[in-house]
C-alpha cells in the first residue's frame, strides 16, 4: 500500500489495527506455547531455554513500544493533523527517540531468535505444538518487522520532516 498520498492518521490507524492488535493478541499465546515446548522438549533441545528467554524479552520490549505509541505518538499524530503545532511534534519526536532503543533491541533479539531456531525450523523429533510454535514465531517476527519498517521508513521521517516547517 502506498502511504505517500495517505494521511498520517490513516497510517497510524493501519499500524494499530493490522499490527498492534495482532501482536497484542499473539503475545500471550506465544508465551504459553514457548513455555510448553520448553517444559516438554528442553532435555533434548537445550536451545529452548534461550528461545523462551529471548521471546519474553521481545514481548516486554513490544509491550513498552506499543504502550508508548498509544499514549505518546498515535493520539498526538491525530491531534496534530487537526491542529498542527510545534509542541505536539516535539512531544512525538521525543517519544520516538525514547522508543528507538526498544526498536533496536527488538530487531537484535529477533535476529538471535531466528538464528537459534534455524530460521524457525522445528526439529524432526518435535511435536505438533513445537511446529505450531515456530510457525507462529515466524509470523510474529514478520509482523514486527513490517510494523517497524512502516514506522521507521514512513511515519517517523514524515514527522521529522514536518518539524522542518517550523
Short mmCIF file of the C-alpha atoms (twelve columns), coordinates in Angstrom:
data_MODEL
# 
_entry.id   MODEL 
# 
loop_
_atom_site.group_PDB 
_atom_site.id 
_atom_site.type_symbol 
_atom_site.label_atom_id 
_atom_site.label_alt_id 
_atom_site.label_comp_id 
_atom_site.label_asym_id 
_atom_site.label_seq_id 
_atom_site.Cartn_x 
_atom_site.Cartn_y 
_atom_site.Cartn_z 
_atom_site.pdbx_PDB_model_num 
ATOM 1   C CA . UNK A 1   0.000  0.000   0.000  1 
ATOM 2   C CA . UNK A 2   1.436  3.389   -0.975 1 
ATOM 3   C CA . UNK A 3   1.497  5.713   2.002  1 
ATOM 4   C CA . UNK A 4   2.851  8.850   0.332  1 
ATOM 5   C CA . UNK A 5   -0.637 10.092  -0.552 1 
ATOM 6   C CA . UNK A 6   -2.326 8.909   2.630  1 
ATOM 7   C CA . UNK A 7   -2.598 10.848  5.869  1 
ATOM 8   C CA . UNK A 8   -0.529 10.083  8.938  1 
ATOM 9   C CA . UNK A 9   -3.789 9.357   10.750 1 
ATOM 10  C CA . UNK A 10  -4.575 6.664   8.164  1 
ATOM 11  C CA . UNK A 11  -1.101 5.211   8.649  1 
ATOM 12  C CA . UNK A 12  -1.405 5.231   12.437 1 
ATOM 13  C CA . UNK A 13  -4.834 3.565   12.228 1 
ATOM 14  C CA . UNK A 14  -3.372 0.922   9.908  1 
ATOM 15  C CA . UNK A 15  -0.471 0.213   12.279 1 
ATOM 16  C CA . UNK A 16  -2.866 -0.043  15.220 1 
ATOM 17  C CA . UNK A 17  -5.388 -2.337  13.528 1 
ATOM 18  C CA . UNK A 18  -3.121 -4.525  11.410 1 
ATOM 19  C CA . UNK A 19  -0.050 -4.842  13.595 1 
ATOM 20  C CA . UNK A 20  -0.554 -3.746  17.197 1 
ATOM 21  C CA . UNK A 21  -3.817 -5.637  17.693 1 
ATOM 22  C CA . UNK A 22  -2.335 -8.780  16.127 1 
ATOM 23  C CA . UNK A 23  0.821  -8.543  18.245 1 
ATOM 24  C CA . UNK A 24  -1.144 -7.922  21.453 1 
ATOM 25  C CA . UNK A 25  -3.318 -10.948 20.680 1 
ATOM 26  C CA . UNK A 26  -0.375 -13.222 19.850 1 
ATOM 27  C CA . UNK A 27  1.899  -12.363 22.771 1 
ATOM 28  C CA . UNK A 28  0.042  -14.348 25.467 1 
ATOM 29  C CA . UNK A 29  -0.383 -17.307 23.110 1 
ATOM 30  C CA . UNK A 30  3.294  -17.359 22.183 1 
ATOM 31  C CA . UNK A 31  4.245  -17.037 25.838 1 
ATOM 32  C CA . UNK A 32  2.149  -20.107 26.587 1 
ATOM 33  C CA . UNK A 33  3.467  -22.059 23.593 1 
ATOM 34  C CA . UNK A 34  7.155  -21.298 24.203 1 
ATOM 35  C CA . UNK A 35  6.674  -22.367 27.810 1 
ATOM 36  C CA . UNK A 36  5.012  -25.652 26.787 1 
ATOM 37  C CA . UNK A 37  7.726  -26.656 24.328 1 
ATOM 38  C CA . UNK A 38  10.410 -25.675 26.848 1 
ATOM 39  C CA . UNK A 39  8.862  -27.928 29.521 1 
ATOM 40  C CA . UNK A 40  8.370  -30.858 27.142 1 
ATOM 41  C CA . UNK A 41  11.437 -30.742 24.907 1 
ATOM 42  C CA . UNK A 42  14.182 -28.906 26.810 1 
ATOM 43  C CA . UNK A 43  16.130 -32.021 27.838 1 
ATOM 44  C CA . UNK A 44  16.725 -32.894 24.159 1 
ATOM 45  C CA . UNK A 45  16.775 -29.301 22.907 1 
ATOM 46  C CA . UNK A 46  18.768 -27.114 25.275 1 
ATOM 47  C CA . UNK A 47  18.321 -24.100 22.949 1 
ATOM 48  C CA . UNK A 48  14.669 -23.871 24.025 1 
ATOM 49  C CA . UNK A 49  15.586 -22.119 27.261 1 
ATOM 50  C CA . UNK A 50  17.165 -19.378 25.135 1 
ATOM 51  C CA . UNK A 51  14.156 -19.333 22.761 1 
ATOM 52  C CA . UNK A 52  11.886 -18.898 25.784 1 
ATOM 53  C CA . UNK A 53  14.083 -16.169 27.275 1 
ATOM 54  C CA . UNK A 54  14.506 -14.222 24.016 1 
ATOM 55  C CA . UNK A 55  10.802 -14.388 23.224 1 
ATOM 56  C CA . UNK A 56  9.874  -12.974 26.621 1 
ATOM 57  C CA . UNK A 57  12.374 -10.117 26.400 1 
ATOM 58  C CA . UNK A 58  10.952 -9.281  22.950 1 
ATOM 59  C CA . UNK A 59  7.457  -9.385  24.440 1 
ATOM 60  C CA . UNK A 60  8.360  -6.937  27.217 1 
ATOM 61  C CA . UNK A 61  10.010 -4.584  24.699 1 
ATOM 62  C CA . UNK A 62  6.963  -4.740  22.421 1 
ATOM 63  C CA . UNK A 63  4.530  -4.072  25.236 1 
ATOM 64  C CA . UNK A 64  6.516  -0.941  26.146 1 
ATOM 65  C CA . UNK A 65  6.869  0.101   22.485 1 
ATOM 66  C CA . UNK A 66  3.154  -0.262  21.746 1 
ATOM 67  C CA . UNK A 67  2.150  1.424   25.011 1 
ATOM 68  C CA . UNK A 68  4.380  4.438   24.326 1 
ATOM 69  C CA . UNK A 69  2.903  4.704   20.835 1 
ATOM 70  C CA . UNK A 70  -0.630 4.509   22.161 1 
ATOM 71  C CA . UNK A 71  -0.096 7.315   24.664 1 
ATOM 72  C CA . UNK A 72  2.744  9.413   23.254 1 
ATOM 73  C CA . UNK A 73  2.641  9.212   19.465 1 
ATOM 74  C CA . UNK A 74  -0.556 7.978   17.832 1 
ATOM 75  C CA . UNK A 75  -3.090 10.235  19.593 1 
ATOM 76  C CA . UNK A 76  -0.759 13.193  19.051 1 
ATOM 77  C CA . UNK A 77  -0.478 12.411  15.325 1 
ATOM 78  C CA . UNK A 78  -4.254 12.586  15.090 1 
ATOM 79  C CA . UNK A 79  -4.362 15.820  17.098 1 
ATOM 80  C CA . UNK A 80  -1.560 17.303  15.006 1 
ATOM 81  C CA . UNK A 81  -3.384 16.650  11.754 1 
ATOM 82  C CA . UNK A 82  -6.411 18.523  13.103 1 
ATOM 83  C CA . UNK A 83  -4.437 21.351  14.684 1 
ATOM 84  C CA . UNK A 84  -0.703 21.421  13.850 1 
ATOM 85  C CA . UNK A 85  1.714  22.743  16.441 1 
ATOM 86  C CA . UNK A 86  5.440  22.544  17.021 1 
ATOM 87  C CA . UNK A 87  4.810  21.476  20.621 1 
ATOM 88  C CA . UNK A 88  2.914  18.365  19.527 1 
ATOM 89  C CA . UNK A 89  5.656  17.492  17.045 1 
ATOM 90  C CA . UNK A 90  8.345  17.958  19.675 1 
ATOM 91  C CA . UNK A 91  6.475  15.680  22.069 1 
ATOM 92  C CA . UNK A 92  6.011  12.986  19.398 1 
ATOM 93  C CA . UNK A 93  9.645  13.133  18.310 1 
ATOM 94  C CA . UNK A 94  10.812 12.890  21.922 1 
ATOM 95  C CA . UNK A 95  8.714  9.739   22.394 1 
ATOM 96  C CA . UNK A 96  10.107 8.322   19.148 1 
ATOM 97  C CA . UNK A 97  13.640 8.879   20.443 1 
ATOM 98  C CA . UNK A 98  12.659 7.162   23.696 1 
ATOM 99  C CA . UNK A 99  11.398 4.031   21.915 1 
ATOM 100 C CA . UNK A 100 14.306 3.828   19.453 1 
ATOM 101 C CA . UNK A 101 16.419 1.695   21.867 1 
ATOM 102 C CA . UNK A 102 13.453 -0.686  22.250 1 
ATOM 103 C CA . UNK A 103 13.137 -0.963  18.474 1 
ATOM 104 C CA . UNK A 104 16.868 -1.588  18.034 1 
ATOM 105 C CA . UNK A 105 16.930 -4.185  20.803 1 
ATOM 106 C CA . UNK A 106 13.853 -5.920  19.385 1 
ATOM 107 C CA . UNK A 107 15.492 -6.228  15.960 1 
ATOM 108 C CA . UNK A 108 18.683 -7.640  17.515 1 
ATOM 109 C CA . UNK A 109 16.731 -10.125 19.629 1 
ATOM 110 C CA . UNK A 110 14.679 -11.228 16.627 1 
ATOM 111 C CA . UNK A 111 17.903 -11.943 14.749 1 
ATOM 112 C CA . UNK A 112 19.165 -14.013 17.682 1 
ATOM 113 C CA . UNK A 113 15.859 -15.864 17.886 1 
ATOM 114 C CA . UNK A 114 15.909 -16.575 14.163 1 
ATOM 115 C CA . UNK A 115 19.470 -17.924 14.415 1 
ATOM 116 C CA . UNK A 116 18.788 -20.109 17.447 1 
ATOM 117 C CA . UNK A 117 15.663 -21.597 15.833 1 
ATOM 118 C CA . UNK A 118 17.406 -22.199 12.488 1 
ATOM 119 C CA . UNK A 119 15.001 -19.722 10.874 1 
ATOM 120 C CA . UNK A 120 12.054 -21.162 12.804 1 
ATOM 121 C CA . UNK A 121 12.619 -24.724 11.615 1 
ATOM 122 C CA . UNK A 122 11.308 -27.180 14.180 1 
ATOM 123 C CA . UNK A 123 13.442 -30.302 14.654 1 
ATOM 124 C CA . UNK A 124 12.372 -33.669 13.260 1 
ATOM 125 C CA . UNK A 125 11.660 -35.019 16.755 1 
ATOM 126 C CA . UNK A 126 9.422  -32.053 17.621 1 
ATOM 127 C CA . UNK A 127 5.700  -32.386 18.162 1 
ATOM 128 C CA . UNK A 128 2.800  -30.553 16.526 1 
ATOM 129 C CA . UNK A 129 2.954  -27.886 19.247 1 
ATOM 130 C CA . UNK A 130 6.658  -27.354 18.522 1 
ATOM 131 C CA . UNK A 131 5.919  -26.940 14.783 1 
ATOM 132 C CA . UNK A 132 2.982  -24.646 15.516 1 
ATOM 133 C CA . UNK A 133 5.046  -22.510 17.909 1 
ATOM 134 C CA . UNK A 134 7.810  -21.984 15.366 1 
ATOM 135 C CA . UNK A 135 5.317  -21.157 12.610 1 
ATOM 136 C CA . UNK A 136 3.675  -18.581 14.871 1 
ATOM 137 C CA . UNK A 137 7.054  -17.162 15.897 1 
ATOM 138 C CA . UNK A 138 7.965  -16.704 12.213 1 
ATOM 139 C CA . UNK A 139 4.688  -14.892 11.523 1 
ATOM 140 C CA . UNK A 140 5.137  -12.846 14.705 1 
ATOM 141 C CA . UNK A 141 8.615  -11.765 13.592 1 
ATOM 142 C CA . UNK A 142 7.342  -10.851 10.132 1 
ATOM 143 C CA . UNK A 143 4.602  -8.658  11.605 1 
ATOM 144 C CA . UNK A 144 7.008  -6.913  13.972 1 
ATOM 145 C CA . UNK A 145 9.452  -6.154  11.156 1 
ATOM 146 C CA . UNK A 146 6.691  -4.891  8.834  1 
ATOM 147 C CA . UNK A 147 5.380  -2.627  11.616 1 
ATOM 148 C CA . UNK A 148 8.844  -1.285  12.409 1 
ATOM 149 C CA . UNK A 149 9.550  -0.723  8.720  1 
ATOM 150 C CA . UNK A 150 6.386  1.370   8.297  1 
ATOM 151 C CA . UNK A 151 7.300  3.407   11.330 1 
ATOM 152 C CA . UNK A 152 10.984 3.907   10.501 1 
ATOM 153 C CA . UNK A 153 10.613 4.431   6.759  1 
ATOM 154 C CA . UNK A 154 7.332  6.345   6.564  1 
ATOM 155 C CA . UNK A 155 5.810  7.659   9.802  1 
ATOM 156 C CA . UNK A 156 8.853  8.803   11.765 1 
ATOM 157 C CA . UNK A 157 10.584 10.524  8.808  1 
ATOM 158 C CA . UNK A 158 7.299  12.211  7.919  1 
ATOM 159 C CA . UNK A 159 7.023  13.641  11.414 1 
ATOM 160 C CA . UNK A 160 10.655 14.811  11.371 1 
ATOM 161 C CA . UNK A 161 10.042 16.454  8.008  1 
ATOM 162 C CA . UNK A 162 7.077  18.320  9.468  1 
ATOM 163 C CA . UNK A 163 9.379  19.798  12.084 1 
ATOM 164 C CA . UNK A 164 11.407 21.459  9.307  1 
ATOM 165 C CA . UNK A 165 8.361  23.610  8.542  1 
ATOM 166 C CA . UNK A 166 8.746  25.447  11.842 1 
# 
